[in-house]
Amino acid sequence: MFLLKVFFLLLQVVTVAVYSRADIPPPPEPEPIEIIELPLPPVASAVEGSCTSGTGCILQHAGLVQGGSFLPDGNHVIARVNYTGAPAAPDPASVYTGDQIILVKADGSSFSNGSPFKCITCGVPQDSSQGKTEALDYPQAFRDGRRILAGTNIIDCGEFDLVSDECTPESTFIHPIRWNTAVDGSGEGGSIRELRLHPDNLHIGFNSFTYDAGKLNQYAYTGRLALNSAPTTGLPMAPRYDLTNVNVLSNNDTRNIPLIVDRDQIRINTDAITVGEFRGFSGSGKEATYIGYPRESSNIDVFAVDLATGDVRRLTSHPEYCDPIDISADDEWMAIMDTRGSNRQMFMAGMRNVPPLTDIISTTATSSTRNNGQRRFFQPYLLDHYGDRDDYYGQQVNAAGDGSPGSINDPQWNGMADPRFSLDVTRLVYWQALVVSPACGGENPLPCPNSTEPGGRTERLMVAHFTSRQPVPVTDIEPLSDTISWGTPYEPGTVPSRELFISGGVYTLYGTANGSAQVTIVENGDAIETVAVTYESYSDDGLTFLDGTENITVRNPTVTLNEVDWYSDLTQRGQTNATKKTSPDGFHLSIDVNTNIFNANGTLSTTVNGTLYTQPANGT
């Protein structure tokens, strides 16, 4: 999922919240939370026959590939696992092999076979899964309790509930999803990834990439699912779900331009609508969530846009990196995975209220520093509907542990995507992975911890119970319109327009309250290579004033590799006293968005009201 945090849609931004301050209630008080770990299949080796469990075994590392959502009943959780060690056919247990979708009991009970697990995809006949794609990521339940969206497939048990004994391999079908991108309807269709199911069960949202002029661009879409039992064009020529009424979640209207150039001036358009990486829908389905271009420099946040009106809300504002998000069915709560508390991003994002100017070229690199390879620094947080504000940054879901090895808040266990609320909003499921080599051990100065899980397993599936809550009644969902008024209807054969481009030159941005910023943009061919800014008493709030310079140059030797030369000498005074400085020879970062391995020369550090934040060491 986090392969490419691509923000070089130059201008994906942000708007002010659609609420006035008078409309926003005080933050909620912390609530009691109890956390349990769900059972997973036992660990076995890759040797054939090494698994002695009749209901399958998983790999020690990457055995739990991804946690999914609750089923509508709230008593079962979907998970994607990698089975191993199965005996050879004709042993019935031979079906427990490879990448599969299972259900896990979340109430302590067992299925009729005596196991807390049930494999949904194991042993499904080939005739019932023609055209099935390999991707089974982000498994999500339909509200009918009979279907699962997994990757670019829909797993369907027909008239039977997934949890019932009647839902057998012989009654299960796996249908691929196809998006037609050819004028004549031919071929395999377009690439779709990171699919999210709209709560009306009729639509999905997804991301897709295009390559243009040596750059990788990401766009977000919505589309209606339509079962095609007997296709006559396109591949696969097998029963499938076609995407119809597809909309691109952007257009070329001025309303979608966040940095507006008027001759020699730049203005930040705080009413702009742009959707970068699509992250999901709200519980009512009225909003789409997404990663947007920073509202403050180097600060990566999540936004929500109303699919009917185009009103945008900034959901998070903490300087740390936020990405996975789920909004509860009643729209009152959100669960996020965030690096807040780890100080991972504070060295570059800790200075607040800096306008997002250098981010025109630096956002891909700055967002990529959130991980160290496969090691993430995420922990789950609970926020109310209105999100971050003032000193409220939510409640860490797993804060109650003692931090010891294997505890619920052991910092070596990092949150993965996606957290998911139960439909009644009383529980949250999330999954974690233990840091392993090469993110620790060997040449890495951080030692690798020993797993305390059964069989040394390095992934675990967790459920948080909000014990003081009463179940929220499930309500009907208004279907998503097939027309997104502020989007663009997709026509097969077309490619969305390239990111907006600001020509090289010198521009001025005036502070809303005081001062100005002189912005110099340098082109190299058809790309912006350098953005340099000089601030003079710049202030948007009249409380904190910014002076100094920042100069960033970014080169892309390959589509995914970013080489950054960064020079900062910034000072804030007033309500906040802060500095952001590089070493005299600058800060030089080389980072590939495929691997996210931190590799830098020189230093970049930020001091806020006397607290110093420094960059991570290389490889950590």
N, C-alpha and C positions, 0 to 999 in steps of 0.2 A: 503494500500500500504506500509506504513512504519512499518508494523508489525515487521519485522526482518531485520535489517541492518546487514547482516551476512557477516563478512569479514574473517571468519576463514577458507576460502579457503586461506590457509596460504599466498599464495603469488600471489596476484592479482595486478599487478602493472602497470606500468608506464614506460613511456619511455620519452626520451627527445623529444621536439617538432621536427617535421620533417622539419621545416623551419629554415634557418639560420637567425640571427638577421638582416642581410641586406635585407632579403626578407619581413620583417614585417614592414608595414607602421606605421606611428604615430597613436595613438589612435584617434577615432573620437571625435568631439566636441559634447557636450550635445545637444539634439534636442528637439523641442517643443512637448509636449505630452498633449492631452486632455483626461480626463477619465470620463466615464459615468457609471452609474449603470443600469443594465438591470432589467426589471420587472420580478417578480416571482409570482406564484399563492398566493392568500391570505392565511393567517394563520387561522387554526381552531383547535379545540380540538379533542381528539380521540373519542368523543361521536358520535355515529351513528346519522347522520342527522344534525350535527352541522355546516356543510359546506353549505352555501347558494349560492355558486357560481356554475353555471351550467357547468363550465370547471375545477372544482376541487380545493381543498385546500390542503395545506401542513402543516406539523408539525411546531411548533414554533422553536423547537430545533431539528437539523438534518432533517429538511424539505428539504433543498437542500443537497443531499448526496454527489454530486460531479459535478463539472463543466466539460464540455467536449470541443470538438473542434468546429470550424466553419464548416458549410457546404461549399461546393466548391464556392457557390455564394457569400460568405462573409457576407450575410445579415441574417443568422440564426445561432444560437448557440445551441449545444446539451447540455442537462443537465439531470442529474439523480436526481429524487425527491422522497420523501416519502409522498404520498397522505394520507389524513386522513379525518374523519368526513363525509364520503360519505353517502347519503341516501341508504336505502335498495332497492334491486331490487323489482319490474321491472323498477324503475326510471332509465332513461338513464344515469344519473350522477353517478349511482352506480359503474360504471367501474373505476371511479377515486379513486382507493384505492391501498395502498401498494407501493412497490418499482417499479418505472416506468421510462421510458425514454421519455423526452419531447423535443420539439424544442421551442426556444425562439426567437422572432423577435429582431434583433439587429439594425434595421434601423428606429425604431419608428412606423412602420406600424402594421397592424393586419391581422390575417388570416380571411377567409371568414366568420367565426363564430363571428367576432368582437373581438376576444381575441388575445393577443400577444403570446399565448401559443398554442401548439398542442401536444397532447399526442400521441406518436407513438406506444406504446406497450399496451395501455389500450384497453381492450375488444378484443384482438386477440383471435380467437377461439382456443380451446385446440387442435383440429385436425391440426391446423397450427403452433403449438408450441410444438410438441411432443419432449420430451427429453430436453427441455429448462432448463438451469442451473440457479441457483439463482443469481449467480454473474453477475452484470451489470456494473462493475466498468470500469473506464477509457474509456468512450464512445468516439469513433473516427469515423469520416465520411470517407467513401470511396470516391474517386474522381468522381464516377459516379453520386453522389447525390441521389442514390437510396438505399444504404445500410449503415448500421452502425455496427461497431464492438463494443460490450459492454460486458465486462467480457469475458466469454467463449461462447458467442453467437454471431451470425451474424443476424441482423434484416434486412429483405429484402422486399422491396415493389415491386419487380418484374419489370415491364415495366414502373412504375410510379415514378416520382420524389417524394421524401419524403414530400416536402412542398405542393404538389398539393392536390386538393380536391379528386382526384381519389385514392390517397393513404389512404385507409380506413382500419379498422381492418380486414375486410373480404379479402382485397388484400395483407395483410401483413403476412409474415412468419418469424418465429424465429427458426433458426437452431443452434443446439449446435456444438461446436468444440471438436473433439476427437483426442487425441494423442495415438496411439497404442504403448504400452510398453510390450505386451505379445508376446511370440514367436508364439503362435497359433492364435493370433488376438482376443482372448477372453477378456471378462471383460469390465470395464468402461474406461480403459485407464489410462494414467498417469495424475498426478496433474499438471496443468499449471496455472500460475498466472501472473498478471501484463503484460498483452499482449499489444504489440504495433504493429500497422499496418505499414508495409513497404509502401512507396508511390507508388510502382508499383501495389498495390492492390492485389498482388498474394501471398505475403509472410507475415509472422508475426515473431516477436521476442518475447520470453517469458522467464520466470524464473521458476525453479522447485527446490524442496528441497528433500534431502535424509537424512535419519537418519543412522548414522554409528558410532558404538562404543560409543553410548550415546551422540553424537554430531550432530548438525543440519548443513548440508552443502548445500550451494546454488550454482546452476549452471545455465548458460544462454544458450539458444538455438535459432535457427531459423528454420522455416519450411514453406513449400508451402501449401497453402490452396487448397483443391480439394473437390468439391461438390460431395457427395455420395448420390444419390437419393434413392437407394434401397440397403442398406448394408446387407451383408449375414453373417457377423461375428461381434462380439463386441457389446457393449451397448453404447447408445440406438439403438435399431433396428428401427430407424426412419430416415428420411432424415437429413443429417448432413454434416458438413465439416470435412474431415479427414486431418490430418497433414501428409504430405509426405515429403520425402527428408530432413529429420530433421538432423541438424548439432549441435553438442555440440561446443560452442565457446571457446574451450580450447583443448589442447592435452598435451602429456607428453614429447614433444620435449624440448631440452635445451633452445630454443627460448622463451619458456613459463616459464622459471624459473628466477625469479627476484633476488633471493639471492642464489648465487652460492658458494658452499663450495668446496674448494680445499685443502684437508688435514687440516691444522690448520688455514686456512685463509677463510674469507668471502669476497665476491666481490658483489657489487650491480650491477646487470645487467640492465642497463638503456635502453636496447633494448627489454626488455621482453614484451610479449603480454600475458595478462591474463584479462579476463572479469569476473568481480564479479557479481554485480547486474546490469542486463540489464536495460537501461533506455529509449531506443528509437533509431530511425534512423535519419540521417541527411535529409535535404530537398530533396536532389538528391538521397538519398538512398544508397550512396556509403560508408557511415560510420555508425557504431553502437556506441552509447554513453553508458557509464557505470560508475558505482562507482568503483574505483580501490583502491588497497592497497596504503597507503599514500606514497607520494614521500618525504614528510617531516613528522617527527614524530607527531602523533596526529592530523594531518591536513587531513581532508576528502575532496577529490576533485572528479571532473568529468573528464573523458577522452573520447576520440573518437578513434576508430580503423578503418582503411580502410579495408573493407570486402574483397577486392581483394588482396591487397599487404601486409596487416598486419601492415602498418605504424601506429604509435600511436601518438596522440597529447594530451598534457595536457591542458585542457580547462580552468580550474580554479586553482588558487594557493592561494587565500586569506585564512588566517588561520581559518576563520569561516567555518561552515558546509554548503555544497551545495548538493542538490539532484535533485529535479524535474528540467527538462531541456527540451526545445524544440528548434530545429534549423529551421530557416526559409526555405521556398521552394527554395530560390536562394542560400542557404548555406552561406549567408553573415552576418547573425545575429543569436544570440542565446538569449533566455529568460530563466532565471534561478530563482528558489526560493532559497534564501540563508539567513543564519543568520547574515551575515555581517552587521555591524552597531549596532547590539544588544549587542555585547561583550559576548555573551553566551558561546563561546568556547575558548575565549582568555586566560583564566586561565591555560589551558593545551596546547593550540596550538600556543600561541603568540610568542614563541621563534622559529625563523625560522632557516632553514639550519641544523636541527638536523636529522641525518640519521634514517630511519625507522627500528629500530632494536627491541626495546621493543614492537613495534606494531605487531610483530609476534603473540602475545597473547592478546594485549590490545585493538585492534581496535574495536572489537564488543562493548566493554564497553564505549570507548571514543566517538564513534558515537552515542551511545544511550543517551548521556547527552544533545543532541540538543533540545529535547522536555521536557516539563513537562506534562506528561500524554498526554491528547488530545490538550494541548496548544502547539502551534508551535511558533517559533520566526522568521519565514520566511517573507521576503518581496520580491517583484519581482524586478529583475534587468535586464537591457539590456546590452549585450556585443556584440562587433563585432566578426567577424569570428575567429580572432586570440586569443580572450579571455584575461584573466588577464595577465598583463606584466608591469614591472617597477612599477609606481605609478597609473596605470590605473586599476581600479576595476569595470568599468562599470558605468551605470547611473541607479539610482533607478527610476523605472517606475512611482511610485506614490509619488514622493518626494514633489510635488507642494502644498500639502495640508497644513493646519495650525496646524495639530496635535490635534485638538479639538475632543471631542467625536463624533464618526460617520463620521469624515472627511476621505478623501481618504487615508491619511497616519496616521490615528489613530493607535498607537502602540498596542492597545488592539485587533485590527483586524489583524489576522495573515494569511499569504498566505498558500494555500493548493496546492495539486498536481492536474493537471498539467497545467502550462501556455501553450497557443496555439496561434501561429500566424495564421492570415488569409492567404490564398494561395497567395494573392497579396502583402503580407508583409506590409500592411499599418495599420494593427490593431493587437491587442493582447488581448485575453480573459483570465481571471484568476478569481479565486474565493477565498473568504476569510471566516474565521470563527472567531467569537467573543469568547474571553476567558470566560469560564463558570466554575462553581464548578465541581469538587474539585480542579481545577487548580487555583482557587481563592475562597475567602470566607470560612466560617466555620473555621476549624483549620488552613487553609492556611492564612498567614499574609497579603496576597494581597487581597484587597477588589474587589468584582466583579462589573464590570461596568454595567450600564443599557443600553440596546439596544435602538438605535434611529431608528431602522428599523420598517416598518409597522407590527403591531401585535407583536412587540418585537422579531421579527425573528433574529436568531443568525448566519445566513449565508447570503452572498450576492455574486452576480455575476457581475463582472466588465469588461469593455472593455476600453482599452487604444488605442487612435487613434494617430498615428504618422503623424501629420498634414502637415509636410513639404515634405513628401514622395509622389512620383508618384507610381501608381500601377505597380507591377512587372509582366510581361507577364508569364503565366503558360506554362511551357514547358513539353515535353514528358519525361517520366522517363525510364531509361534503367532498364530492369528487373534484379532483384538480381539473381546471379548464384545459382543453386542448390548445388554447391560444394564450400565450404569455404576451400581454400587450407591450411590454417593454423589451421583449426578446425578439428573436428573428426566426420565422418559420424556416426549417431546414429543407433545402431542395437537393435531391440526390445529384451528385456530381460537383457540388459547390464546395469550396473550402472557405472557412471564415476568414475575414480580412485580417491581415497581419496586425500586430500590436501598433498602437499609435506611436508616432515618431516626432520628437522635438528636434528641430534642425539645430546644428551647431551655431553657437553665438553666445552673447552675454545678455542676461536677463536680470530683472529685479523682482523680488518678492517682498512686498511690504507686510510687516507684522500687523495683525489686527488692532493691537493696542499701541505698538511703538516700534520704531526702528525698521530695519530692512535687511535683506539678504541679497548679495550679488551672486548670481548663479552663472557659471561658465560651463558650457557644454561643448565637448569636442567629439566630432564624428571621425570614424575610421571606416571608409567605404559606406556600406548601408547600415552601419550599426553605431550606436553611441558607445564610446570607449571610456571617456573621462567625464566626471562631474566634479567641479570644484565650487565651493561655496564660502563666501566671506560674510560673517554676521556682524552687524553693528547695533548693539542694544536691541536686538530683535525680541519681541514679545507678542504673544497672542492673547495673554490673559492679564497683562498689566501687573503681574505679581513676580514673575521670574524673567530675567533678562539675559540674553545669550550674546556672547561675543566670541570672535575667533575664526579659525579656518578649518575646513575639512576638504580633502582632495582624494578622490577614489578613482582608480583606473582598473577596469576589468577586461581580461582577454579570455577567449574560449578556444584553446588549441583543439579541443574536440567538443562535440555537442554537450557532453555532461561535465567536462572539466573546467573549473573556474580558477583563473590565476588573478589574484587581487593585490594591488599595491595601494596601501591605505595610509594616509597621513592626517592626523587629527591634532588640533590644539584648540579645544573649546573650553570656555568658562561660563558658568551660570552664576548669577548673583540675584539676591532678593529673597523671596520666600524659600527658595532652595539654593544651596551653595554646592556646586558640582563642577567637576572637570572631566574631560575625556581627552586623553593624550596618548599618542604613540611615541615610541622611542625615537631619537633623533634621525635614525636611518629608516624610520617607517615600520609599518606592520605589513608583512608579505605572506599572504595565505594562498595555499594551493589545496583545493578541495574538490573532489568528484562527487556529484550528487547521487551516484550509484552506490558509493561506499561510505561517504560521510566520515572519512578519517581525517582528523584535525592535523594539519601539517603546516607550521608557520615559522617564519624568521622574524625577529624583531618583536616588539610588544605593543599591545593595546590594552589600556586599563581605564577604568572609570571610578571616580570617587564621588560619593553622594553624601553630603552632610557629615563628612569625616570617615565614612566607611569605604574602604578600598575593595574594588572587585577586579581581579586579574584573570587573564585568559587561561584556559586549560593548557597543560603541557602537551607536547606533540604525542599523538597516539593514545591519549587518555580522554 
